[in-house]
Amino acid sequence: MFKHIRALVALVALTVAAGAVLYPLAVYAFAQGLFPASANGSLIERDGKPVGSRLIAQEFKGDEWFRPRPSAAGYNAAASGGSNFGASNPKLRERIDEQLKADARPGPVAADAVLASGSGLDPHVTLSNARQQVERIVAARAKVGADGAQVRAAADAVLSELAFAPLGGLVGGEPLVNVLEANLELARSTGAR
């Protein structure tokens, strides 16, 4: 009987070692070797310090910055999720009306400017949404003494440089821009912080 118990204990120890130690170490080494940026959270660093992730939206306050899509999760990665408001829900209409009043964009507004993504953490906006934000950014930076024409040119250059087609253009769709990358590049090109 003790022979069977020893064999069982050895089998459990081997299973724990393989499943809880060896397998995670192998996956970690594989990910670090082939996909180090993704395995480490796709962090974006400036001056050696992480400022955000390419994969998770963060809120930007102030009219001088590009803004991400609204977030039902408050840009909290631990609370990822949508609002689950249907198109006929009055609360969704109220939230959209509040956003439209706060943003006060002239003309038609891109849908992703007022509708949250399913996760509430989408780091991208459509190129049309980003272009609609340029006038607000120029006006806000002009108030603090920046040259409006220079800011407009820098913003247009940033958007042209960073716009990309989803899935390499295989599925069509409107070009997207990563908001954090656009704001960092805009700050760098205009000398703002």
Secondary structure, 3 states (H helix, E strand, C coil): CHHHHHHHHHHHHHHHHHHHHHHHHHHHHHHHHHCHHHHCCCEEEECCEEEEECCECCCCCCCCCCCCCCCCCCCCHHHCCCCCCCCCCHHHHHHHHHHHHHHCCCCCCCHHHCCCCCCCCCCEEEHHHHHHHHHHHHHHHHHCCCCHHHHHHHHHHHHHHHCECHHHHCCCCCCEEEHHHHHHHHHHHHCCC
